[in-house]
Amino acid sequence: MQETVRLTVGQATIRFLVNQYVELDGKEQRFIAGAFGIFGHGNLAGIGQALLQNEIDSEPDGGRMPYIMPRNEQGMVNTAAAFAKAKNRLQTWMCTSSIGPGALNMVTGAALATTNRLPVLLFPADFFATRYPDPVLQQIENEQNFDSSVNDAFRAVSVFFDRISRPEQLLPSLMQAMRALTDPAATGAVTLAMPQDVQAEAFDFPVKAFAKRVWHIRRSPLDAGALRRGAEIIRNAKNPLVVAGGGVKYSLASGQLREFARRTGIPVSDTQAGKGAINCDHPQSVGGVGATGSDSANHLAARADVVIGIGTRYSDFTTASHTVFKNPDVKFVNINVRPFDAVKNAGEMLVGDAREALCALTEELADYHVDADYAETVAAEKKAWEKETYRCYHLGHGPLPAQTEVFGALNEMLGDNDVVINAAGSMPGDLQALWQAKTPTQYHVEYAFSTMGYEIPAGLGVKLAMPDSEVVSIVGDGTYQMLPMELATVVQEGVKVIYVLLDNHGFSSIGALSESHGSQRFGTQYRKGGGEKHTDLSLAELPVDIALNAQSWGLEVFRVRTVKEFREAYAKAKELDRASMIYIQTDLFGPNPPSSAWWDVPVSQVSRIESTQKAYREYLEAKAEQHHYF
């Protein structure tokens, strides 16, 4: 007879998770590093009780599940996603919420994780499975059926979703959850909706279910035929270009990418997720490509006859909305673990692990190297952009500094294994164009979902993942006002993060986009007034003191005015053993790096406003270069 142990569903969930491990290249570690949870009537007596019991047991089966109390449900999912990204998807945190608004707060974080292909495990509480007390507090009723709740919103943003309506359903669902979380080709947010009565229900679970289980991360090799076809396309290329995405980092393939570039001479551009996959001082490293990319990469993209996409999903920023690869005969060779991404742009599909693929492709192309003329062009483009980067970093702009000058100071002061974090506004564009990353870990920008409010909780997540690194999270005043509350969690946990807040009294990125599209920065500036004055720059700035607000959360705050003072403040912040913020005002209007690519944002086709009419004519002119790749 099978040995069993009587546990609640919540207790069984925690006992199962503390015994789940992953292995890659012979290195093994526990997969769920800990739990974030905000408790309410939906989960405090279920998963909450299970976490408490795990904490107070003298010898919990499988070990402890560390717990951290966050302040916002979206914030805790952002923290878990940032942790997973910093850990190259080999470890993450679980998140539990109560029913209703607490659960719905996690949906944006789930979308962020899935869009970025990052594993997070979510346990939103749900209605009563028995339905005796329906409708419970915070339950939305559906007149058409009784088996749906707000948690069904997670279906659209999760790679696996299930509702545990009976204890017998738990273990098969947890196995599928782990399968999805550890699958390099299919990972993202996994959501197990937990009815609150089921969480507390007891059941005789098989003891064997809680034995240590190791999930082996596969490295899928390329199909031999696909390898030959891809290599032949590259071998016939005169002006090839690599686009390195986040998949290179997650595959731990940076060394192989550097060797591939060295032996073939093929220049390597990068996406937001892929920056640092090749070190910036590598001769073949030519910087970011696309709408916010560098001139060096975009000029090479314009002439490329073969584009080798490695671990990229080809977002519209990477392709400049299908305008940056201008060669009418351009071909794509795509290396990706996901066939869904490998087929994009009608590319030759090389489905497999990035590291394995690069090793095989380097060997297959042993007789290939770009010609001398193209190599000289690559070197010249690289040198010219390095000169432009230096100029943007040392503008001497005034009276307020440009944000590129702050980035330059940080880029020069951060160590190779330190981390810079950002996600939204105008900053990711400047960072992709200018940041010079020497290692795969230094650059952490979430730009797949570009979630305002990511940066503050992400600082916590990255520091938990990389405790020995200086973690610097760059925050705009707009982002800060959306989700600052995890600063309390950072202080509560004694985690050292250096936050850099750039205050330009508005939404710089959207303001510039609005102006260039004929909408005159409408609704993008923090000014007194309102009514019909949303474009009036003469109005007084709001007396909101973000630095003082950050100080009230418990941070050490340094107010600075100049880049010189910023450098001095950073040196002081680095010496602290607690969280701090460096507050500096920057120019709302830039200047920003020169742009050499486009982004498709439609303009009103008819308007009585002259600025909109002009913008629409310019839009049609730019859109004329847009085309599908076949």
Secondary structure, 3 states (H helix, E strand, C coil): CCCEEEEEHHHHHHHHHCCEEEEECCEEEECEEEEEECCCCCCCCCHHHHHHHHHHCCCCCCCCCCEECCCCHHHHHHHHHHHHHHCCCCCEEEEEECCCHHHHCCHHHHHHHHHCCCCEEEEEEECCCCCCCCCCCCCCCCCCCCCCCHHHHHHHHCCEEEECCCHHHHHHHHHHHHHHHCCCCCCCEEEEEEEHHHHCCEEEEEHHHHCCEEEECCCCCCCHHHHHHHHHHHHCCCCEEEEECHHHHHCCCHHHHHHHHHHHCCCEEECCCCCCCCCCCCCCEEEECCCCCCHHHHHHHHHCCEEEEECCCCCCCCCCCCCCCCCCCCEEEEEECCHHHHCHHHCEEEECCHHHHHHHHHHHCCCCCCCHHHHHHHHHHHHHHHHHHHHHHCCCCCCCCCHHHHHHHHHHHCCCCCEEEECCCCHHHHHHHHCCCCCCCCEEECCCCCCCCCHHHHHHHHHHHCCCCCEEEEEEHHHHHHCCCHHHHHHHCCCCCEEEEEECCECHHHHHHHHHCCCCCCCCECECCCCCCCCCCCCCECCCCHHHHHHHCCCEEEEECCHHHHHHHHHHHHHCCCCEEEEEECCCCCCCCCCCCCCCCCCCCCCCCHHHHHHHHHHHHHHCCCCCCC
